[in-house]
Each structure stands twice: as structure tokens, then as C-alpha cells.
Amino acid sequence: MENEKKQVEYGDYVFMSCDEEDKSCILNDFIKDMSVTFMEYFEYMLDDEFKGIENHILKSLQLKNWCNYNDDDIIDSILAKTDMERERKKQKKDYYIANGKCALDMLKFIFTKELYDVLKQAPGLVKHNYYHILKYFLIDIDQLINEYENNINHNYKYYANPHRPIHTMSLHNVLRQSAYGRTSFHSFTDIEIDASIAIIRQMVELRIRRAFSALALVDKDGNIYPLDMSSIFDILKRHDDIVFPGKLTSIERIYKWSNLYIHSGRGDYAWITYFLEKYLRNLSFGTQKEDGSWSYNNGISLSKETYKMIEHEIESLNSKYTVLKCKPECEIK
């Protein structure tokens, strides 16, 4: 029948429109007929319990079931500290399996029934935001599969290039959004997922520096010089009694992975940014204690003796300089 509702399938995201108004602007009648709206696709994912997407990933990666990954396992598998390590990771199936699991988990985390119910009443601008997030995810899932075919099965029918370089114009748009907000007459509403990697890098660096009062080095004339983050991480790894939300080696890996973006402008798969935002929450905000109190500082905790040892080791890195300090933003017991 002419008005019969289209049965949505996984691949329909290719012609997905934000809403009916967006769909009506499609000039090609064939594409318009094939198009589903964002909310229709969202409903399909929920009704299907994401099985269509999951089965597509599993089949494409030649799997029957998922490996048992925790968050730190995923970080170790998908985040590279250097370009050379990234190339090595891409030659192993583990890289693609962990990415596929991460993508599916984050789709389920973001696109919930609660979000669907709220979005049904939300203005088009809000739907537009989540429409782009979903489309970035689904496009990158097929990029991941193409890259798996290229590097593991040596099948080059479809070329993959997931590390898209971000242009400075896109970064300037993010600057506008930071200054004016995304819903203003001075900025664009389009999201720039990869640009968030720069925030991740700065956030981790400032959190670690301020936690251990190690901002920079100062010479006798008051000139300020960088205090290498690698040196700080090396010192912290000597003390296994420091309590972090997650593994310190994972936090270090996140920092060095994001550093690759800072110096090259090359992005990564869309879901990684959302996964790391979730992973880093307790580091950024701290955790609620048993007595109900809350403190930003308790995201990192250690004994007074350990803190004094770390302070001394940082001060001993270079005898020509003193350390520029702040009040330590950690829980010292």
C-alpha cells in the first residue's frame, strides 16, 4: 500500500533524514522514498534491541560472540600512543573487535528509551544534534569494517580512511560554539566530534598537573618552562598505592593518544570520544563517598607519605629549576 510504513533495516541509515521536513527537501524521488527519519531509525534500534547492528558487526568481523572486554581492556586495544603503535594495532583483529564492541556499547548508552521519549517532544534542533551523532556512529562502523577487510583480509574493494584530518575552519567553528553557544546567531550548530579530542587532552593534563601540584618549571629569573607530562607519569607509576578511577596506565594512554590529534589534526572513530567522556567522569568530577559527601579531589587519593615522595621526585627532575605549584587537587589521607 502507498501509505504502508517502511520496514526499517540496518542499512537504511545511508538515506536517513533528520525529520519529515528534512526529508521533503530531498530532490531525488527514489532517495526520498528510501529515506527514513531519525526517529524512525531510533525506534527500529530500540524495538530490535540493537540486534541488527550487533549482528552486522559480528558477522563482518567474523565473530560468533564478543570477547569479554572491560573499559581498560578497550582503551589498551584501541588507543595508540604513537603512529607506529597505531599501525601495529591495525594489523591485529583485537583492534577491530574492541572498537566494534565499544561502538555498540556506546550506541546503547546514548540512544536509550528514555532519550527516545524525550526527543519525541523536543524541537527539531535537538533532534538534529542526535541525528548527526547517530549517523557519524553508523558511517564509522562501516568504515571500521572496511578497514578490517583492508588490513586483516587484504580485501581492498572498499577503501577505509577513519583518521580524517580536521580542518582549521572546523576548529574555528568549535571556537565560536565555545564562546557563543551552539544555539546562537554567531555560531553553527553542527557538531565537530573530533575537535573534542583536544579537550580530552587538556582535561587530563590539567587534572594530573593540579592533582600533584606540578604545573611547570621556573628558572631563577622567573621564566617558565614546560614540565614534561611523561616524566610525571613515570613518577606516578612507581607508586601503586595511588587510587585512580580506572588504571593510571589507561589515563596515560588516553593522554598520549589525544596528543597525536593535537600535533597531526587526525581524528578517530566517532564512538571513542563518547566512550572516553564517560570513562573520565569520575576523574573529572570525583565520586560520592559513603557518607553522602562529594569532592572533586577524591577522584585521586593517596597517603600523605606518598604525596611527599612524589613531590620530592618531581622537584628532583631538574636541579636548575623550581616547580611552579598550586594547592594539590587530590585527596591526601
SULCORGI-V876888 format. One line per field, one symbol per residue. ss: DSSP state (~ for helix, > for strand, _ for the rest). phi: phi as a letter, one per 20 degrees, with the letter a starting at -180 (. if undefined). Layout:
# SULCORGI-V876888
ss->???
phi->???
This chain:
# SULCORGI-V876888
ss->_________~~~~~~_>__~~~~~____~~~~~~__>~~~~~~~~~~___~~~~~~~~~~__________~~~~~~~~____~~~~~~~___~~~~~~~~~~~~~~~~~~__~~~~~~~____~~~~~~~~~~~~~~~~~~~~~~~~~~~~_____________>__~~~~~~~~~~~~~____________~~~~~~~~~~~~~~~~~~~____>>>_____>>___~~~~~~~~______>>___~~~~~~~~~~~~~~~~~_>___~~~~~~~~~~_~~~~~_>>_____>>_~~~>>>_~~~~~~~~~~~~______>>>______>>_
phi->.fefffefcgfffgdfdfbfffffefeffffffefdegfffgfffffelmfffffffgffelcebffedeffffgfedddecfffgffffedfgffffffffffffgffeeefffgfffgdefgffggffgffffggffffffgffffffedelddfcedbfeffeefffffffgfffednfdbedbeefecgffffffgffffffffgffdlceadcefenfdcfdgffffffffffdeefddfoeffffffgfffffgfgedmeebggffgfffgffegfffdncfefenfcbgfffccaffffffffgffffefbffcdefdbffebede
